[in-house]
Amino acid sequence: MERRTFLSASLLGTSAAWAGANDRLRTAVIGTGGRGLAHVSNILRASNTEIAIVCDPDSSRMSKAASVILEKTGKRPQEIADVRKVLEDKSIDAVSIASCNHWHATGTIWACQAGKHVLVEKPLCHNFEEGRKMVEAARKYNRIVQGGTQRRSSGGYRKAIQLLHDGIIGDIYLSRWLLIGNRKSIGHQPPSPPPAHLDWNLWLGPAPQQQHHANLVHYNWHWFWDFGGGEMLNNGVHSHDISRWAMRKGLPSRISSSGGRFAWNDQGQTPNSQTVTFDFDDGTQIVGEVRNLQTPNDERAWYFYGTKGAMKVTDGGPGKPDNLKGAYEIYLNGNKTPEPDMGRLDDIDHHSNFFEAIRQNKREILQDDVEELHLATAPCLFANISYRLRRELRFDTAAQRFIGDEQANAMLSREPRAPFSL
């Protein structure tokens, strides 16, 4: 289906989408793996919503998701493998996208053109230009587009950020985030015919044409450049978002990243150990570290350093309830300080927030508007470009281009494979 077809469909679909905005919202879940099933649970928990369609190029996963919905609601949704067919349904108000990274931009932009609202998982996109086009599409077609950095809805994180914004440690000049979690080697898998339940052409979508192998489907695509961006893009977006949220940062002006894929000698292409430094025009910094190799302790944490003190924020731990995520410690004059008595902030249901924004037609109430996720994703994409080129990059935030580096600028985008053009 060509772009002009979706432009026409958007005019027809808009009235249907808004007609349902004050009534029951009909949704489609795009991508029905682990995150997709989480989306299913979240939508079923939200009030006055219905999952009318599930969509996945893998019919076995799609059928599993449909069975879960049938068991919980007594009604089985339609199962449609091709997202283009989903978007033809004018009764669908919103889509919830949990597909592979390389499908996020195409699915989101097509959905906006077809008059649908979108919740899309992190990272926002596969490359920088896709992210810009996603923000532009949301604004052009006046669609509500919520991102998937769900910590923005956590009461613990919101409280920590509020304290930092109120100046409890003064002006923040440096944030350091750690993303330490052990993974294993993926080994090597030879090219092979795709299984009968997988539509390989649809799975590839806008990505370059290539042979199927078992290390791509369904999770290890994260470690191949055509589809993912390693741990920096997989979970680093979550980590970087907390730092930039606290420091109210946009895009960095200088990026330097190094690392490697150590010890494993496997088929994966992306680093399993990576460090990045982001410098901003005002002289402040954010430093991030990703490591998937064995360490004494796994850790997901943030350190903030200000002119009056410091704060450490942690991600909770096994068995802790969600409302304890975003636990923090404050240090003033070198000593741990009791937290101010400012009351507890409740968690916000991320999907319900999305649906409420649709009903009110107010993107400003979103916890994670698409532009926020773009600003969290893009620096991680820049980190990978710096890593791959093995050099420091300077970015012109006004021109949205790297300065004097056409090789790096060429990596800000790629041409989608026909017929999956944006």
Secondary structure, 3 states (H helix, E strand, C coil): CCHHHHHHHHHHHHHHHHHCCCCCEEEEEECCCHHHHHHHHHHHHCCCEEEEEEECCEHHHHHHHHHHHHHHHCCCCEECCCHHHHHCCCCCCEEEECCCHHHHHHHHHHHHHCCCEEEECCCCCCCHHHHHHHHHHHHHCCCCEECCCHHHHCHHHHHHHHHHHCCCCCCEEEEEEEEECCCCCCCCCCECCCCCCECHHHHHCCCCCCCCECCCCCCHHHHCCCCCCHHHHHCHHHHHHHHHHHHCCCCCCEEEEEEECCCCCCCCCCCCEEEEEEECCCCCEEEEEEECCCCCCCEEEEEEEECCEEEEEECCCCCCCHHHCCEEEEEECCEEECCCCCCCCCCCCHHHHHHHHHHHCCHHHCCCEHHHHHHHHHHHHHHHHHHHHCCCEEEECCCCEECCCHHHHHCCCCCCCCCCCC
